[in-house]
Amino acid sequence: MSSCSMQSSKQHVLVCEYMHCYFSGNCEINQQKLVEILAKKSSQELEMIHKTYTALFGRDLLHVISGNQRSNTLCRVAYLRLVEPKTRDAEILRSSLFGGSLNLNTVIEIICTRSSSELHGIKQRYRVRYQSDLEKDVATKISGSFSEILVAVCKSSHCHNYKADTGMALCDAKTLYEAVESGKTLDKRTITTLLSRRNTAQIKAILLSYKQLYGHEFSKSIKNPSKCGQFGWELRVVIRCIQYPEKFFAKQLRMKNADAREMLIRVVITRSGLDIRGINRALAAKRAGSLENLVRREFNGSAKGSLVNEVVAAILLELVKA
């Protein structure tokens, strides 16, 4: 083993020893250490820490942390940072579908903001963990047009290996136009079939071609309630989420509901290093402040200024910069 590898291994051991001490309740919270571990380590380093912990202590670190996720916000942050993304998203989907009341917004979030390749992996992990098919569960638990639209998007992951084709996108854009304009009502079957047979990258290319051909967004074409009905409204939600995920996340963050804190934690952690800056710009465009301000208000308010919340805020603020 090289000296560099040995040094790295020693660092992982020291991190694991502190994590074991803190999450077992045997030592005080150390903000600097936890920010260094949970905000500044790469996903590869966190994976190695996870493996090293198991080797050292004979237990899965995620199991140690998971029992306190509901009562301890720092445990929730640590869990979401350490769990492998496909497993994380499969768990979030399962909880959103079967964890008491249906959390439709979160189902839309995961299915429509992940790439087709990511969604393909999530579906595989979901099947292994829950011995169930995600498409069937979506169809069972969600009613109305959202069900058939989201199932179609799930099916699109079968085409995850295909690259976007501009020529095909132009043809598909014309197909969408005809599906909306040729009859008295929307041709739902044509639209959902198209969604199910094109991956996310191709769908984005189709929507771009649509605007180039017809001078406006496809989502504008399906706004007429008398022609498009509820299906048109629900299709518009899904399409805009696929096309502009940053705007979708910004809108969700502006909503004041019981899940606001969980949503803020999840968005910062899952989008850090991806489109977190775009989400920040989308928030600013709606004069909703910034992610930094949202984090400070949620976790550093005078009534919530516990040390745990201060550490959570420090971790999230560091991730917002990524």
PATIDO-209896 format. One record per residue (C-alpha): residue number from 1; residue in one letter; z, y, x. Coordinates in steps of 0.2 Angstrom, whole numbers. Example, Ala and Ser with C-alpha at 12.3 -4.5 7.8 and 13.67 -1.06 7.14 Angstrom:
BEGIN
+-----+------+-------+-------+-------+
! pos ! code !    zz !    yy !    xx !
+-----+------+-------+-------+-------+
!   1 !    A !    39 !   -22 !    62 !
!   2 !    S !    36 !    -5 !    68 !
+-----+------+-------+-------+-------+
//
This chain:
BEGIN
+-----+------+-------+-------+-------+
! pos ! code !    zz !    yy !    xx !
+-----+------+-------+-------+-------+
!   1 !    M !     0 !     0 !     0 !
!   2 !    S !    -5 !    17 !     7 !
!   3 !    S !     9 !    30 !    10 !
!   4 !    C !     2 !    41 !    -4 !
!   5 !    S !     3 !    26 !   -16 !
!   6 !    M !    21 !    22 !   -11 !
!   7 !    Q !    26 !    40 !   -13 !
!   8 !    S !    18 !    40 !   -31 !
!   9 !    S !    27 !    24 !   -35 !
!  10 !    K !    44 !    31 !   -29 !
!  11 !    Q !    41 !    46 !   -40 !
!  12 !    H !    37 !    35 !   -55 !
!  13 !    V !    53 !    26 !   -52 !
!  14 !    L !    63 !    42 !   -51 !
!  15 !    V !    55 !    48 !   -68 !
!  16 !    C !    59 !    32 !   -76 !
!  17 !    E !    77 !    32 !   -70 !
!  18 !    Y !    79 !    49 !   -78 !
!  19 !    M !    70 !    45 !   -94 !
!  20 !    H !    81 !    29 !   -96 !
!  21 !    C !    97 !    39 !   -92 !
!  22 !    Y !    92 !    53 !  -105 !
!  23 !    F !    85 !    43 !  -119 !
!  24 !    S !   100 !    31 !  -118 !
!  25 !    G !   112 !    45 !  -120 !
!  26 !    N !   120 !    44 !  -103 !
!  27 !    C !   115 !    61 !   -95 !
!  28 !    E !   112 !    79 !  -100 !
!  29 !    I !    95 !    86 !  -105 !
!  30 !    N !    86 !    94 !   -90 !
!  31 !    Q !    72 !   106 !   -96 !
!  32 !    Q !    63 !   107 !   -80 !
!  33 !    K !    62 !    88 !   -78 !
!  34 !    L !    56 !    85 !   -95 !
!  35 !    V !    43 !    99 !   -95 !
!  36 !    E !    37 !    92 !   -78 !
!  37 !    I !    36 !    74 !   -85 !
!  38 !    L !    30 !    77 !  -103 !
!  39 !    A !    19 !    92 !  -101 !
!  40 !    K !    12 !    92 !   -83 !
!  41 !    K !     8 !    74 !   -80 !
!  42 !    S !    -9 !    67 !   -84 !
!  43 !    S !   -12 !    53 !   -96 !
!  44 !    Q !   -15 !    41 !   -82 !
!  45 !    E !     2 !    46 !   -74 !
!  46 !    L !    11 !    44 !   -91 !
!  47 !    E !     3 !    27 !   -93 !
!  48 !    M !     9 !    22 !   -76 !
!  49 !    I !    27 !    28 !   -80 !
!  50 !    H !    26 !    18 !   -96 !
!  51 !    K !    22 !     2 !   -86 !
!  52 !    T !    35 !     6 !   -72 !
!  53 !    Y !    48 !     8 !   -85 !
!  54 !    T !    45 !    -9 !   -92 !
!  55 !    A !    45 !   -17 !   -75 !
!  56 !    L !    61 !    -8 !   -70 !
!  57 !    F !    72 !   -10 !   -86 !
!  58 !    G !    63 !   -25 !   -96 !
!  59 !    R !    61 !   -14 !  -111 !
!  60 !    D !    46 !    -4 !  -118 !
!  61 !    L !    50 !    14 !  -116 !
!  62 !    L !    41 !    18 !  -133 !
!  63 !    H !    53 !     6 !  -142 !
!  64 !    V !    68 !    15 !  -134 !
!  65 !    I !    61 !    32 !  -140 !
!  66 !    S !    54 !    27 !  -157 !
!  67 !    G !    70 !    24 !  -166 !
!  68 !    N !    75 !    43 !  -165 !
!  69 !    Q !    58 !    51 !  -169 !
!  70 !    R !    64 !    56 !  -186 !
!  71 !    S !    80 !    64 !  -181 !
!  72 !    N !    76 !    71 !  -164 !
!  73 !    T !    61 !    82 !  -161 !
!  74 !    L !    61 !    79 !  -143 !
!  75 !    C !    59 !    60 !  -145 !
!  76 !    R !    44 !    63 !  -157 !
!  77 !    V !    36 !    74 !  -143 !
!  78 !    A !    40 !    61 !  -130 !
!  79 !    Y !    33 !    47 !  -141 !
!  80 !    L !    16 !    56 !  -145 !
!  81 !    R !    14 !    60 !  -126 !
!  82 !    L !    17 !    43 !  -120 !
!  83 !    V !     9 !    32 !  -133 !
!  84 !    E !    -9 !    27 !  -130 !
!  85 !    P !   -21 !    38 !  -141 !
!  86 !    K !   -29 !    24 !  -151 !
!  87 !    T !   -12 !    17 !  -155 !
!  88 !    R !    -5 !    34 !  -159 !
!  89 !    D !   -19 !    38 !  -171 !
!  90 !    A !   -19 !    20 !  -179 !
!  91 !    E !     0 !    23 !  -182 !
!  92 !    I !    -3 !    40 !  -190 !
!  93 !    L !   -16 !    34 !  -201 !
!  94 !    R !    -5 !    19 !  -207 !
!  95 !    S !    10 !    31 !  -210 !
!  96 !    S !    -1 !    43 !  -219 !
!  97 !    L !    -9 !    30 !  -231 !
!  98 !    F !     7 !    19 !  -234 !
!  99 !    G !    22 !    29 !  -229 !
! 100 !    G !    28 !    34 !  -246 !
! 101 !    S !    17 !    47 !  -253 !
! 102 !    L !    -1 !    49 !  -247 !
! 103 !    N !    -4 !    62 !  -234 !
! 104 !    L !   -23 !    65 !  -237 !
! 105 !    N !   -25 !    80 !  -225 !
! 106 !    T !   -19 !    70 !  -211 !
! 107 !    V !   -31 !    55 !  -215 !
! 108 !    I !   -45 !    68 !  -215 !
! 109 !    E !   -39 !    75 !  -199 !
! 110 !    I !   -39 !    59 !  -189 !
! 111 !    I !   -55 !    52 !  -197 !
! 112 !    C !   -65 !    67 !  -196 !
! 113 !    T !   -60 !    76 !  -180 !
! 114 !    R !   -61 !    61 !  -168 !
! 115 !    S !   -78 !    56 !  -161 !
! 116 !    S !   -86 !    40 !  -167 !
! 117 !    S !   -82 !    31 !  -151 !
! 118 !    E !   -64 !    36 !  -153 !
! 119 !    L !   -64 !    31 !  -172 !
! 120 !    H !   -72 !    14 !  -167 !
! 121 !    G !   -57 !    11 !  -155 !
! 122 !    I !   -44 !    17 !  -168 !
! 123 !    K !   -51 !     5 !  -181 !
! 124 !    Q !   -50 !   -10 !  -169 !
! 125 !    R !   -32 !    -5 !  -165 !
! 126 !    Y !   -28 !    -3 !  -183 !
! 127 !    R !   -34 !   -20 !  -187 !
! 128 !    V !   -24 !   -28 !  -173 !
! 129 !    R !    -8 !   -20 !  -177 !
! 130 !    Y !    -8 !   -21 !  -196 !
! 131 !    Q !   -20 !   -36 !  -199 !
! 132 !    S !   -29 !   -25 !  -211 !
! 133 !    D !   -46 !   -16 !  -212 !
! 134 !    L !   -45 !     4 !  -211 !
! 135 !    E !   -60 !     6 !  -223 !
! 136 !    K !   -53 !    -5 !  -236 !
! 137 !    D !   -36 !     3 !  -235 !
! 138 !    V !   -44 !    20 !  -237 !
! 139 !    A !   -54 !    14 !  -252 !
! 140 !    T !   -38 !     7 !  -260 !
! 141 !    K !   -26 !    21 !  -257 !
! 142 !    I !   -37 !    36 !  -259 !
! 143 !    S !   -45 !    40 !  -276 !
! 144 !    G !   -60 !    50 !  -281 !
! 145 !    S !   -74 !    56 !  -271 !
! 146 !    F !   -64 !    58 !  -255 !
! 147 !    S !   -62 !    39 !  -255 !
! 148 !    E !   -81 !    36 !  -254 !
! 149 !    I !   -84 !    50 !  -242 !
! 150 !    L !   -71 !    45 !  -230 !
! 151 !    V !   -76 !    27 !  -230 !
! 152 !    A !   -94 !    32 !  -226 !
! 153 !    V !   -87 !    42 !  -211 !
! 154 !    C !   -77 !    27 !  -206 !
! 155 !    K !   -93 !    16 !  -207 !
! 156 !    S !  -102 !    28 !  -196 !
! 157 !    S !   -92 !    23 !  -181 !
! 158 !    H !  -103 !     7 !  -180 !
! 159 !    C !  -116 !    18 !  -173 !
! 160 !    H !  -104 !    25 !  -159 !
! 161 !    N !  -116 !    20 !  -145 !
! 162 !    Y !  -131 !    30 !  -151 !
! 163 !    K !  -135 !    47 !  -143 !
! 164 !    A !  -139 !    62 !  -154 !
! 165 !    D !  -158 !    63 !  -158 !
! 166 !    T !  -165 !    80 !  -162 !
! 167 !    G !  -181 !    73 !  -171 !
! 168 !    M !  -171 !    62 !  -182 !
! 169 !    A !  -159 !    76 !  -186 !
! 170 !    L !  -173 !    87 !  -193 !
! 171 !    C !  -179 !    72 !  -204 !
! 172 !    D !  -161 !    69 !  -210 !
! 173 !    A !  -158 !    88 !  -213 !
! 174 !    K !  -173 !    87 !  -225 !
! 175 !    T !  -166 !    72 !  -233 !
! 176 !    L !  -150 !    81 !  -236 !
! 177 !    Y !  -159 !    96 !  -243 !
! 178 !    E !  -169 !    85 !  -256 !
! 179 !    A !  -152 !    76 !  -261 !
! 180 !    V !  -145 !    93 !  -266 !
! 181 !    E !  -160 !   102 !  -273 !
! 182 !    S !  -172 !    89 !  -280 !
! 183 !    G !  -162 !    85 !  -296 !
! 184 !    K !  -150 !    92 !  -308 !
! 185 !    T !  -135 !    85 !  -299 !
! 186 !    L !  -131 !    79 !  -281 !
! 187 !    D !  -139 !    63 !  -275 !
! 188 !    K !  -122 !    56 !  -270 !
! 189 !    R !  -128 !    39 !  -264 !
! 190 !    T !  -141 !    47 !  -252 !
! 191 !    I !  -128 !    58 !  -244 !
! 192 !    T !  -115 !    45 !  -242 !
! 193 !    T !  -127 !    32 !  -236 !
! 194 !    L !  -133 !    45 !  -223 !
! 195 !    L !  -115 !    49 !  -217 !
! 196 !    S !  -112 !    30 !  -215 !
! 197 !    R !  -127 !    27 !  -204 !
! 198 !    R !  -125 !    42 !  -192 !
! 199 !    N !  -112 !    44 !  -179 !
! 200 !    T !  -102 !    61 !  -178 !
! 201 !    A !  -113 !    68 !  -164 !
! 202 !    Q !  -129 !    65 !  -175 !
! 203 !    I !  -120 !    72 !  -190 !
! 204 !    K !  -117 !    88 !  -180 !
! 205 !    A !  -135 !    88 !  -175 !
! 206 !    I !  -141 !    86 !  -193 !
! 207 !    L !  -130 !   101 !  -199 !
! 208 !    L !  -137 !   112 !  -185 !
! 209 !    S !  -155 !   107 !  -190 !
! 210 !    Y !  -151 !   111 !  -208 !
! 211 !    K !  -146 !   128 !  -204 !
! 212 !    Q !  -161 !   131 !  -193 !
! 213 !    L !  -172 !   125 !  -207 !
! 214 !    Y !  -165 !   133 !  -222 !
! 215 !    G !  -156 !   148 !  -215 !
! 216 !    H !  -138 !   143 !  -221 !
! 217 !    E !  -125 !   130 !  -218 !
! 218 !    F !  -126 !   114 !  -228 !
! 219 !    S !  -109 !   117 !  -234 !
! 220 !    K !  -115 !   132 !  -243 !
! 221 !    S !  -128 !   122 !  -252 !
! 222 !    I !  -115 !   111 !  -260 !
! 223 !    K !  -103 !   125 !  -266 !
! 224 !    N !  -111 !   127 !  -284 !
! 225 !    P !   -98 !   118 !  -295 !
! 226 !    S !  -109 !   116 !  -310 !
! 227 !    K !  -122 !   106 !  -300 !
! 228 !    C !  -111 !    98 !  -286 !
! 229 !    G !   -94 !    95 !  -295 !
! 230 !    Q !   -79 !    88 !  -287 !
! 231 !    F !   -89 !    78 !  -276 !
! 232 !    G !   -97 !    93 !  -268 !
! 233 !    W !   -80 !   102 !  -265 !
! 234 !    E !   -73 !    86 !  -257 !
! 235 !    L !   -89 !    83 !  -247 !
! 236 !    R !   -88 !   101 !  -241 !
! 237 !    V !   -70 !    99 !  -235 !
! 238 !    V !   -75 !    83 !  -224 !
! 239 !    I !   -91 !    91 !  -218 !
! 240 !    R !   -83 !   107 !  -212 !
! 241 !    C !   -69 !    97 !  -204 !
! 242 !    I !   -82 !    87 !  -194 !
! 243 !    Q !   -93 !   102 !  -190 !
! 244 !    Y !   -79 !   114 !  -186 !
! 245 !    P !   -63 !   105 !  -181 !
! 246 !    E !   -55 !   120 !  -173 !
! 247 !    K !   -56 !   129 !  -190 !
! 248 !    F !   -49 !   114 !  -199 !
! 249 !    F !   -34 !   113 !  -188 !
! 250 !    A !   -31 !   132 !  -189 !
! 251 !    K !   -31 !   131 !  -208 !
! 252 !    Q !   -19 !   117 !  -208 !
! 253 !    L !    -7 !   126 !  -196 !
! 254 !    R !    -7 !   142 !  -207 !
! 255 !    M !    -1 !   131 !  -222 !
! 256 !    K !    17 !   132 !  -226 !
! 257 !    N !    23 !   115 !  -231 !
! 258 !    A !    37 !   102 !  -227 !
! 259 !    D !    26 !    94 !  -213 !
! 260 !    A !    23 !   111 !  -204 !
! 261 !    R !    33 !   106 !  -189 !
! 262 !    E !    26 !    89 !  -187 !
! 263 !    M !     8 !    96 !  -189 !
! 264 !    L !    11 !   109 !  -175 !
! 265 !    I !    18 !    96 !  -163 !
! 266 !    R !     4 !    84 !  -167 !
! 267 !    V !   -10 !    97 !  -165 !
! 268 !    V !    -4 !   104 !  -149 !
! 269 !    I !    -1 !    86 !  -141 !
! 270 !    T !   -17 !    78 !  -148 !
! 271 !    R !   -29 !    93 !  -145 !
! 272 !    S !   -22 !    99 !  -128 !
! 273 !    G !   -35 !    98 !  -115 !
! 274 !    L !   -49 !    96 !  -129 !
! 275 !    D !   -51 !   110 !  -141 !
! 276 !    I !   -34 !   119 !  -140 !
! 277 !    R !   -41 !   135 !  -135 !
! 278 !    G !   -54 !   135 !  -149 !
! 279 !    I !   -40 !   132 !  -161 !
! 280 !    N !   -31 !   147 !  -154 !
! 281 !    R !   -46 !   158 !  -156 !
! 282 !    A !   -48 !   151 !  -174 !
! 283 !    L !   -30 !   156 !  -178 !
! 284 !    A !   -33 !   173 !  -170 !
! 285 !    A !   -49 !   176 !  -181 !
! 286 !    K !   -38 !   174 !  -197 !
! 287 !    R !   -25 !   186 !  -190 !
! 288 !    A !   -13 !   171 !  -190 !
! 289 !    G !    -6 !   175 !  -172 !
! 290 !    S !    -8 !   162 !  -159 !
! 291 !    L !    -1 !   144 !  -156 !
! 292 !    E !    11 !   151 !  -143 !
! 293 !    N !    18 !   162 !  -157 !
! 294 !    L !    19 !   148 !  -169 !
! 295 !    V !    28 !   137 !  -157 !
! 296 !    R !    41 !   151 !  -153 !
! 297 !    R !    44 !   155 !  -171 !
! 298 !    E !    46 !   137 !  -175 !
! 299 !    F !    57 !   131 !  -161 !
! 300 !    N !    65 !   147 !  -153 !
! 301 !    G !    71 !   156 !  -169 !
! 302 !    S !    89 !   162 !  -169 !
! 303 !    A !    94 !   148 !  -182 !
! 304 !    K !    85 !   134 !  -172 !
! 305 !    G !    89 !   139 !  -154 !
! 306 !    S !    97 !   122 !  -149 !
! 307 !    L !    94 !   116 !  -131 !
! 308 !    V !    83 !   102 !  -138 !
! 309 !    N !    72 !   114 !  -147 !
! 310 !    E !    70 !   125 !  -132 !
! 311 !    V !    64 !   111 !  -122 !
! 312 !    V !    52 !   106 !  -135 !
! 313 !    A !    45 !   124 !  -136 !
! 314 !    A !    43 !   124 !  -117 !
! 315 !    I !    34 !   107 !  -117 !
! 316 !    L !    22 !   113 !  -131 !
! 317 !    L !    19 !   130 !  -123 !
! 318 !    E !    14 !   122 !  -107 !
! 319 !    L !     2 !   110 !  -116 !
! 320 !    V !    -6 !   125 !  -126 !
! 321 !    K !   -12 !   131 !  -109 !
! 322 !    A !   -21 !   115 !  -105 !
+-----+------+-------+-------+-------+
//
